[in-house]
Amino acid sequence: MNRYNPFSSASVLFPYRWFIVILLSLGAFMGYKDLTGGTFFQSSKQEQWTSNGPGGYHK
């Protein structure tokens, strides 16, 4: 079992241990945000696009 343990120096995955940790952390974060309906980047000063446009209506 130590062959697949990324934190054992005898493992083939040992050089990739931090990549695996970061990948799993990002996956967990993205899954949490998806399940809770949150957004990654939210800015209240950004204008929303509308079909009316800034000067009237869209033909």
N, C-alpha and C positions, 0 to 999 in steps of 0.2 A: 504494500500500500504506500510505502514511502516513495515509490517511483512517481506517483502522481500528486504528491504533496508539494505544492509550490514553495513551501518554507523549509523544506529539507534540502540540504546542499547536495544530496545524491540524486535529486529529482531532475528529470529532463525539463521541467517547467520552472526550475529555480531562476534562470535569467529573466523570466517574464513575470515574476511574482508581483511587482508593483503595477505592471500593466493590467494584470488580472484583477487586482484589488481596485484600481481606478475604474476599470470597465464595469465591475459588479456594483460599485458605488454609484456610478452614473446611471446604470440600468435601474437600480433601486429608486434613485431620485426621480427619474423620468416616469417610472411606473407609479410612484406615489402621486406625482403631479397629475398624471393622467386619470388616476382613480378618484382624486379629490376635485378635479375640475379646475385646478390652478393653471397659471400661465408661467412660463419661464421668464420672459421679459415683459414688463408692463410699465407703460409710461402714461401718466394722466394728461400730459401736455400734447400728445400726438393727436392730430385731427383724424376723425373717421371719414372714410370715403363714402360719399352718397351719390346716387345717380342724378340728383338735382344739380350738383356742381356748385361752385362758389357764386355764379352769377345768374342763377335762375334754374330752368329745367332742362332736361336732356331731350333732344329731339330724335 
